[in-house]
Amino acid sequence: MHPTEMINALANEGKFSPPNSGEKSNDESRSHGDAEKLGGGISHISTRGTMPDLSKQATAERDPHLGKGSPGKQQWKIFQPNAHPFRAIALDLWIPWKLFAFPIVEFAAFVVSWSCSSFLTINLTQSQNFSVPPYNFNSQSIGFMNFAILIGAFIGLGTAGPLSDWVSARATRKNGGVREPEMRLPAMSKS
């Protein structure tokens, strides 16, 4: 049921009074006042009176099977029966390719794969490249070179995290409050 249908059904049964009945409970006025104190445009939100009581007792009355029963042998099987197995397999094969139709998904996949590939290439070749002339590094010096990669990873995490959030929040404000995934692209391209 839709929440408004639930409210109307319970109001007809007399178990619940809708929020526009003119009465304002003490809890509702308190929560409304708390929302006004918080600010940020949420003062119109009321936490009481919009949904019926969803406590355990009220929910158990609506669903008599809730909390009863035990696991069956069926759910422990390695191969679970499926009503449409070929459709499920087709979806499992198609959805990853469908996601590549979105530029942000493709770009994020490339950024991650290129970063991991570069890191793997450096790790696999640094001993051979830096232990011979003109560098002649010993194994300890080559091991300490990995700290540079670690520092670079921290810089990347800083730009991909807080900087990306800031860029996305700024673009959202410019876009009239509508957030889009592509707003993170400028920060991702910097890292």
C-alpha positions in Angstrom: 0.0 0.0 0.0 1.1 3.6 -0.6 1.6 5.5 2.6 -1.3 7.9 1.9 -3.6 4.8 1.3 -2.4 3.4 4.7 -3.2 6.6 6.4 -6.7 6.8 4.9 -7.4 3.2 5.7 -6.3 3.6 9.3 -8.2 6.9 9.6 -11.4 5.1 8.4 -10.9 2.4 11.0 -10.5 5.1 13.7 -7.0 3.9 14.7 -5.3 7.0 13.4 -6.1 10.6 12.9 -4.6 12.2 9.8 -2.2 15.1 10.2 -4.5 17.7 8.8 -7.2 17.1 11.4 -6.5 20.4 13.1 -5.1 18.9 16.3 -1.5 19.3 17.1 0.0 17.0 19.6 2.6 18.0 22.1 5.2 15.7 20.4 4.4 17.1 17.0 4.8 20.7 18.1 8.1 19.8 19.8 9.5 18.1 16.8 8.4 21.0 14.6 10.1 23.4 16.9 13.3 21.3 16.8 13.2 21.3 13.0 13.0 25.0 13.0 16.0 25.3 15.3 18.0 23.2 13.0 17.2 25.5 10.1 18.3 24.7 6.5 14.8 24.7 5.1 13.5 21.6 7.0 11.0 23.4 9.2 8.1 22.2 7.1 9.0 18.5 7.9 6.9 16.9 10.6 8.1 13.6 12.1 4.7 12.7 13.7 1.3 12.3 12.2 2.3 11.5 8.7 2.7 7.7 9.0 0.8 5.2 11.1 2.6 3.6 14.0 5.2 1.2 12.9 6.2 -0.2 16.2 6.8 -3.9 16.6 3.4 -4.6 18.1 1.4 -2.7 15.5 3.4 -4.4 12.7 3.0 -7.8 14.2 -0.8 -7.3 14.3 -0.8 -6.5 10.6 1.5 -9.4 9.7 0.8 -12.5 11.7 3.8 -14.4 10.2 6.3 -11.9 11.3 8.9 -13.3 13.7 7.7 -16.9 13.3 9.2 -19.7 11.3 12.8 -20.9 10.8 15.2 -21.3 7.9 14.4 -24.1 5.5 16.7 -26.5 3.6 15.9 -24.7 0.4 17.8 -21.6 1.2 21.0 -23.5 2.0 21.3 -25.2 -1.4 24.3 -24.3 -3.5 22.2 -23.9 -6.7 19.0 -22.1 -6.1 16.1 -22.7 -8.5 15.1 -19.8 -10.7 11.8 -19.3 -12.4 13.5 -17.7 -15.5 17.1 -19.0 -15.5 18.0 -17.9 -19.1 16.6 -14.4 -18.5 18.6 -14.1 -15.2 21.8 -15.2 -17.1 21.1 -12.8 -19.9 20.6 -9.9 -17.5 23.8 -10.8 -15.6 25.7 -10.7 -18.9 24.0 -7.5 -20.3 23.9 -5.2 -17.3 27.7 -4.6 -17.0 27.8 -3.6 -20.7 24.7 -1.4 -20.3 26.5 0.5 -17.5 29.2 1.5 -19.9 26.7 3.5 -21.8 27.0 6.1 -19.0 30.1 8.3 -19.4 30.7 8.7 -15.7 30.8 5.0 -15.1 33.2 4.4 -18.0 35.5 7.2 -16.9 35.6 6.0 -13.3 36.4 2.5 -14.5 39.2 3.8 -16.7 40.6 5.9 -13.8 40.6 2.9 -11.4 42.0 0.5 -14.0 44.7 2.8 -15.2 45.8 3.7 -11.7 46.0 0.0 -10.7 47.8 -0.9 -13.9 50.4 1.8 -13.4 50.9 0.8 -9.8 51.4 -2.8 -10.8 53.8 -1.9 -13.5 55.9 0.2 -11.2 56.0 -2.5 -8.5 56.9 -5.3 -11.0 59.7 -3.3 -12.8 61.3 -1.1 -10.1 63.8 -3.7 -8.9 65.1 -4.5 -12.4 65.2 -0.8 -13.5 66.8 0.8 -10.4 69.3 -1.9 -9.3 71.4 -1.5 -12.4 73.6 1.5 -13.5 73.2 4.5 -13.5 71.1 4.2 -10.2 72.7 1.1 -8.5 70.0 1.2 -5.7 70.1 -1.6 -3.1 66.9 -3.4 -2.2 66.3 -1.1 0.8 66.4 2.1 -1.3 64.1 0.5 -3.8 61.7 -0.4 -1.0 61.7 3.1 0.3 60.7 4.3 -3.1 57.3 2.9 -2.4 56.7 5.7 0.1 56.5 8.1 -2.8 53.6 6.0 -4.2 52.0 6.0 -0.8 52.2 9.8 -0.5 50.8 10.1 -4.1 47.9 7.8 -3.0 47.1 10.0 -0.1 47.1 13.0 -2.4 44.8 11.2 -4.7 42.4 10.2 -1.9 42.3 13.8 -0.7 41.4 15.1 -4.2 39.0 12.3 -4.9 37.3 12.7 -1.5 36.8 16.2 0.0 37.8 18.1 -3.1 35.4 16.1 -5.2 32.6 16.6 -2.7 33.3 20.4 -2.7 33.3 20.6 -6.5 30.1 18.6 -6.7 28.3 20.7 -4.0 29.4 23.9 -5.8 28.1 22.6 -9.1 24.8 21.5 -7.4 24.3 25.0 -6.1 24.9 26.5 -9.6 22.4 23.9 -11.1 19.5 25.0 -8.8 19.9 22.2 -6.3 20.0 19.3 -8.8 23.0 17.0 -8.3 24.3 15.0 -11.3 27.1 12.4 -11.3 29.0 14.2 -14.0 29.6 17.1 -11.6 32.5 15.1 -10.1 34.4 14.9 -13.4 36.5 18.0 -12.9 37.9 16.7 -9.6 38.4 13.2 -10.9 40.4 14.6 -13.9 42.7 16.4 -11.5 43.6 13.2 -9.6 
